Amino acid sequence: MVIIAAAMIMGLVAALMARSLLIKPSEIAGGKIVVAASTLQFGDTLQADNLQEMAWPTDKAPEGSYASISEIITSGQPARFTLTTIPRLTPIVSAQITAPGQKASMASMIAEGKNAVTIRVDDVRGVAGFIMPGDRVDIALTRTDDQKHETSIDVILRGVKVLAIDQFTKERQESAQIAKSVTLEVDPVEAEKLILAGGVGTLSLILRKAEDNNAHPVPRVTDDDLATDRKHEEHTKTTDVAPKDIKVKAEPMPASSKTVTIRIIKKGTAQETTVTPE
């Protein structure tokens, strides 16, 4: 009985020690972070009833996050607003909310060193309304050279962030919306390119797959490329027989014959022609 009692006591002690080890890292790390108590939309006012504190190891906290609601909402300070959609139980970070008293405007959404430029689109050039704020797109310029009688398309910018569709900045609509304009986040030089390109041709958007960071340049395509496959064309150029390789073989003329048979071999095809010499 003594041995059984001792074993039970040792087991209880081991369980308590294990529990303390599991809890201790969170206690040492602080263990709290502010999250959205419900899904927040762009422009929502941050209040105590739509925020909550959740247990969260400090070493795993996102950059710019808050450890307590009092860091976001302070008595006597102006209200703060959301700059994007924040799903329920998602950590609140400084880049997603305004400074105290700052309105949730387009200017407050633009990243450091960036500008916002708006371009016109239609149901086709805007990918039938399936582009949403927060998506990444490539910008293509279509233009016609009247002197060369050639139409070409160039991808002039890649991976550009969409800030707004028309006057809507909400990241996800309930259904696709046909847009008349799209506002893009670009650097100053890219802004100049877009403005210039809008005056010399037609701009179109190409929706990129989520997490697609491919920045390789895309070659220009002209109307001559529409009827041919580039790879096939290059292959054909290296395999076709040049005219100088045409072989002409004359059959020897029998002494008693008054005609000559000429065989022409071109690109592997033989043709025979009979002529009468003068």
C-alpha positions in Angstrom: 0.0 0.0 0.0 2.8 2.4 0.8 4.4 1.7 -2.6 1.1 2.3 -4.4 0.5 5.6 -2.4 4.0 6.8 -3.2 3.5 6.1 -6.9 0.2 8.0 -6.9 1.8 11.0 -5.2 4.8 10.9 -7.7 2.3 10.7 -10.6 0.4 13.7 -9.3 3.6 15.7 -8.8 4.7 14.9 -12.4 1.3 15.9 -13.8 1.4 19.3 -12.0 5.0 19.9 -13.2 4.0 19.1 -16.8 1.0 21.5 -16.5 3.2 24.2 -15.2 5.6 23.8 -18.1 2.8 24.1 -20.6 1.4 27.2 -19.0 4.7 28.9 -18.2 5.8 29.9 -21.7 2.6 31.9 -22.3 2.9 33.6 -18.9 6.5 34.5 -19.5 5.7 35.7 -23.1 2.8 37.9 -22.0 0.3 35.7 -23.8 -2.2 38.2 -25.1 -3.0 39.9 -28.4 -5.9 42.1 -29.6 -8.1 40.5 -32.3 -11.4 41.4 -34.1 -14.3 40.1 -32.0 -16.4 40.1 -35.3 -15.6 40.7 -38.9 -14.7 44.4 -39.5 -15.3 46.1 -42.8 -13.4 49.1 -44.2 -14.2 52.3 -42.4 -15.6 50.6 -39.2 -15.0 52.4 -36.0 -12.9 50.5 -33.5 -14.7 50.1 -30.2 -14.4 47.9 -27.1 -17.3 45.7 -28.2 -15.8 44.8 -31.6 -12.4 44.0 -30.2 -11.2 41.3 -27.8 -8.0 40.1 -26.2 -6.9 36.6 -26.9 -4.1 34.4 -25.5 -1.2 34.5 -27.9 2.6 33.9 -27.3 4.5 37.1 -27.7 7.2 35.6 -29.8 4.5 34.6 -32.4 2.7 37.9 -32.4 2.6 39.7 -35.9 4.6 42.9 -36.4 2.6 45.9 -35.4 0.1 44.0 -33.2 -1.3 45.2 -29.9 -1.2 43.4 -26.5 -4.2 45.2 -25.0 -7.3 47.0 -26.2 -6.2 50.1 -24.2 -3.3 50.5 -26.7 -5.9 51.0 -29.5 -8.7 52.8 -27.6 -7.6 55.4 -25.1 -10.0 57.6 -23.2 -10.0 61.1 -24.4 -8.4 60.3 -27.8 -10.3 60.5 -31.1 -11.7 57.3 -32.7 -9.7 55.0 -35.0 -11.0 53.3 -38.1 -10.2 50.2 -40.1 -8.5 50.5 -43.5 -9.4 47.0 -44.7 -11.6 44.0 -44.0 -10.5 42.2 -40.9 -12.0 38.7 -40.4 -13.2 37.6 -37.0 -10.4 36.5 -34.5 -7.7 38.0 -36.8 -5.0 40.0 -35.0 -5.3 43.8 -35.3 -2.1 45.4 -36.7 -1.2 49.0 -37.1 -1.1 48.9 -40.9 -4.8 47.9 -40.9 -6.1 50.9 -38.8 -5.9 54.6 -38.9 -4.1 56.9 -36.4 -6.4 58.4 -33.7 -8.6 61.0 -35.4 -7.5 60.1 -38.9 -10.4 59.3 -41.3 -10.5 56.0 -43.3 -9.7 57.6 -46.6 -7.9 56.4 -49.7 -4.8 58.5 -48.8 -4.5 56.6 -45.5 -4.5 53.2 -47.3 -1.5 54.0 -49.6 1.8 52.5 -48.5 4.9 54.5 -47.8 6.5 55.7 -51.1 3.5 54.8 -53.2 0.8 56.8 -55.1 -2.7 56.0 -56.2 -3.6 56.2 -59.9 -7.0 55.5 -61.4 -7.4 54.1 -64.9 -10.6 53.5 -67.0 -11.7 50.0 -67.7 -14.8 48.2 -69.0 -16.4 44.8 -68.6 -13.7 43.1 -70.7 -10.6 45.1 -69.8 -11.6 44.8 -66.1 -11.8 41.0 -66.2 -15.6 41.0 -66.2 -15.8 42.5 -62.7 -13.9 39.6 -61.0 -11.0 41.9 -59.8 -11.4 43.0 -56.2 -9.5 45.4 -54.0 -6.4 43.7 -52.6 -5.9 41.6 -55.8 -2.7 41.9 -57.8 -2.8 42.6 -61.6 -0.6 43.0 -64.6 -1.1 46.1 -66.8 -1.1 45.6 -70.5 -0.9 48.4 -73.1 -2.4 47.9 -76.6 -1.5 50.4 -79.3 -1.4 50.8 -83.1 1.5 52.0 -85.2 -0.1 53.7 -88.2 3.3 53.9 -90.1 4.1 50.2 -89.7 0.4 49.2 -89.9 1.0 47.1 -86.8 -0.9 46.6 -83.6 1.0 45.4 -80.5 0.5 44.7 -76.8 3.1 45.1 -74.1 2.8 44.2 -70.4 4.2 47.5 -68.9 3.7 46.8 -65.1 3.5 43.5 -63.2 2.0 42.6 -59.8 0.3 45.9 -59.1 -2.0 46.1 -56.1 -5.6 47.1 -56.6 -6.8 49.7 -54.0 -10.3 50.3 -55.1 -12.9 49.4 -57.8 -14.9 52.5 -58.8 -15.5 54.1 -55.3 -15.5 50.8 -53.4 -12.6 49.7 -51.3 -14.3 46.7 -49.7 -12.1 43.7 -50.5 -14.9 41.2 -51.3 -18.3 41.9 -52.8 -21.1 39.5 -52.7 -21.1 39.3 -56.5 -18.9 40.4 -59.4 -19.3 44.2 -60.1 -18.7 45.6 -63.6 -16.3 48.4 -63.0 -15.7 51.7 -64.9 -12.5 52.5 -63.1 -9.8 50.9 -61.1 -7.4 52.6 -58.6 -3.9 51.1 -58.4 -1.1 51.5 -55.9 2.2 52.3 -57.8 5.4 54.2 -57.2 5.9 57.7 -58.8 7.6 56.4 -61.9 5.0 53.8 -62.5 2.3 56.4 -62.0 3.8 58.5 -64.8 4.0 55.4 -67.1 0.3 54.6 -66.5 -0.8 58.2 -67.2 1.3 58.3 -70.4 0.2 54.9 -71.5 -3.5 55.9 -71.1 -2.9 58.6 -73.7 -1.2 56.5 -76.4 -3.2 53.3 -76.3 -5.7 51.2 -74.4 -4.9 49.8 -70.9 -6.2 46.3 -69.8 -5.9 44.4 -66.6 -4.7 40.8 -66.3 -5.6 39.2 -63.0 -2.8 37.3 -61.3 -3.1 34.1 -59.2 -2.9 34.7 -55.5 0.6 34.6 -54.2 2.0 34.8 -57.7 5.2 36.9 -57.4 6.6 36.2 -60.9 8.2 39.4 -62.2 9.8 38.0 -65.4 9.3 40.3 -68.4 6.7 39.3 -70.9 7.6 39.7 -74.6 5.7 42.0 -76.9 3.0 40.4 -79.1 2.0 41.9 -82.4 -0.8 41.1 -84.9 1.7 39.1 -86.9 2.0 36.7 -84.0 -1.7 35.8 -84.0 -1.4 33.5 -87.0 1.8 31.8 -86.0 3.3 30.0 -83.1 6.6 31.4 -82.2 8.3 28.2 -81.3 6.9 26.5 -84.4 8.1 29.4 -86.6 11.6 29.2 -85.1 11.7 25.5 -85.7 10.6 25.8 -89.2 13.3 28.4 -90.0 16.0 25.9 -89.0 14.5 22.8 -90.8 13.2 24.2 -94.1 15.4 23.5 -97.2 16.7 26.7 -98.7 16.2 27.3 -102.4 20.0 27.0 -103.0 19.7 23.3 -101.9 17.3 22.4 -104.8 18.8 19.6 -106.7 18.3 19.3 -110.5 19.2 15.9 -112.0 19.1 15.4 -115.8 18.7 11.9 -117.1 21.2 10.9 -119.8 19.7 11.1 -123.3 19.8 7.9 -125.3 21.3 8.2 -128.7 18.1 7.3 -130.4 15.9 9.6 -128.3 14.9 13.2 -129.2 13.5 14.1 -125.7 15.1 14.8 -122.3 13.6 13.9 -119.0 14.5 16.3 -116.2 13.8 15.3 -112.5 13.5 18.2 -110.0 13.8 17.4 -106.3 12.6 20.1 -103.9 12.0 19.7 -100.2 12.0 15.9 -100.6 9.4 15.9 -103.4 10.5 14.8 -106.9 8.9 16.1 -110.1 9.7 14.9 -113.7 9.4 17.0 -116.8 10.0 15.9 -120.4 11.3 18.5 -122.9 12.5 18.4 -126.5 15.8 20.0 -127.1 16.2 22.4 -130.0 
